[in-house]
Amino acid sequence: RESKPPEKMTLPSSSSWKDTVNTLPDLLNEGNAKKISQCCAQLLSKKNGNGSSTDVDENEERLPSNLELVITKIHLRSLLQLGEYSTVLDHCRKNSSGSDPTLNQFAEEEAYALYRLKRYNACREFCENYGIDRKGGVNVSQRGLLH
C-alpha cells in the first residue's frame, strides 16, 4: 500500500483574521516554519488599534492585543527555525520596552538570536541583565536564559 503525502495547507488569501487564525493549528501540526511565518505575518498585518495597517478594512474587527502577543511569539520562533536570526533580533529590539529589560516579552527569542549570531558577549550581558529585581534577586526566566 502506498501512503499519500499529507495535504499541504494553503493560507486564506484575503480573509478576516479569524479565518486566518483558524488555519494556524493545522500549520503548527504540519511543522512548516515558512508557512507558519507567512500566516503569522498575515495576522500581524491586522494589528489592533495603535498599529496601522493598509490590509485592515475599516469595518473589520482587528486582531486583539493579547492574541497579537501569542502570534508574535509564534512568528519569531518560526523565523528562528528558518535561521532568520537578524530579523528576529531587529524585531525584538524595535519592540523592546526600553530601559526595563524585565518587561521584554521576547527575551528568550532575543537571547537565542544573539547566541546564534555568535554575539556571545552581548548574549551573556543580555541574559545577566534580564530579570534582576530591585532587591538583587533572580527570577525563573533569568535562570532559563542563563542556562
C-alpha positions in Angstrom: 0.0 0.0 0.0 1.3 3.4 -0.9 0.8 6.1 1.5 -0.1 9.5 0.3 1.8 12.5 1.5 -0.2 14.8 3.8 -2.1 17.5 2.1 -0.4 20.9 2.4 -2.2 23.8 3.9 -2.9 26.9 1.9 -3.3 30.2 3.5 -6.5 32.1 3.1 -5.7 34.9 0.7 -7.9 37.8 1.8 -9.9 36.8 4.8 -10.6 38.1 8.3 -8.1 37.5 11.0 -10.5 35.0 12.5 -10.4 32.8 9.3 -6.6 33.1 9.2 -6.1 32.2 12.8 -8.2 29.1 12.4 -5.6 27.7 9.9 -2.7 28.2 12.4 -3.2 25.0 14.4 -3.0 22.9 11.3 0.1 24.7 10.1 1.7 24.2 13.5 0.9 20.4 13.3 2.3 20.4 9.8 5.5 22.0 11.1 6.3 24.0 8.0 8.1 27.1 9.5 7.8 29.1 6.3 4.0 28.7 6.1 3.7 29.4 9.9 5.8 32.6 9.5 3.7 33.7 6.5 0.4 33.0 8.3 1.6 35.0 11.4 2.9 37.8 9.3 -0.6 38.0 7.6 -2.2 38.0 11.0 0.1 40.7 12.4 -0.7 42.9 9.5 -4.2 43.2 11.0 -2.9 44.8 14.2 -5.1 46.3 16.9 -5.7 50.0 17.4 -2.3 51.6 17.8 -0.7 49.7 14.8 -1.7 51.0 11.4 -2.1 48.6 8.5 -3.2 49.1 5.0 -4.6 45.5 5.0 -7.2 46.3 7.6 -10.7 47.2 6.4 -12.3 50.0 8.4 -15.3 47.7 9.3 -13.2 44.6 10.0 -12.7 43.6 13.6 -9.0 43.9 14.5 -6.6 41.4 16.0 -6.9 41.6 19.8 -3.7 42.7 21.5 -3.5 39.6 23.8 -3.7 37.4 20.7 -1.1 39.6 18.9 1.5 38.8 21.6 1.0 35.0 21.1 1.1 35.3 17.3 4.2 37.4 17.5 6.0 34.8 19.7 5.0 32.0 17.2 6.2 34.2 14.3 9.5 34.9 16.0 10.1 31.2 16.8 9.2 30.2 13.2 11.8 32.8 12.0 14.3 31.3 14.4 13.6 27.9 12.8 14.2 29.4 9.4 17.5 30.8 10.5 16.3 34.4 10.3 18.2 35.5 13.4 18.9 39.1 12.4 15.2 39.6 11.6 14.2 38.3 15.0 16.8 40.5 16.7 15.6 43.5 14.8 12.0 42.9 15.8 12.9 42.3 19.4 15.0 45.5 19.6 12.3 47.5 17.8 9.6 46.3 20.1 11.6 46.3 23.4 10.3 48.0 26.5 13.1 50.5 26.6 15.2 50.7 29.7 13.5 48.0 31.7 14.6 44.6 30.4 12.2 42.8 32.8 9.3 43.9 30.6 10.8 42.3 27.5 8.1 39.9 26.2 10.5 38.3 23.7 13.6 37.8 25.9 14.1 34.2 25.1 13.9 34.8 21.3 16.3 37.8 21.6 18.8 35.8 23.6 18.7 32.9 21.2 19.1 35.1 18.2 22.1 36.8 19.8 23.6 33.4 20.5 23.0 32.0 17.0 24.5 35.2 15.5 27.6 34.4 17.6 27.3 37.6 19.6 28.2 35.8 22.7 29.2 38.8 24.9 26.0 40.6 24.0 24.0 37.5 24.7 25.7 36.9 28.1 25.2 40.6 29.0 21.6 40.5 28.0 20.9 37.3 30.0 22.7 38.7 33.1 20.7 41.9 33.0 17.3 40.3 32.3 15.0 39.6 35.2 17.0 41.0 38.1 14.6 42.6 40.5 15.4 45.7 42.6 16.5 43.6 45.6 19.0 41.7 43.5 17.1 38.5 43.3 17.0 36.3 40.2 13.7 35.2 38.7 13.0 31.9 37.0 13.1 33.4 33.5 16.6 34.7 34.0 17.7 31.2 35.2 16.3 29.8 32.0 18.1 32.4 29.9 21.4 31.8 31.6 21.1 28.1 31.1 
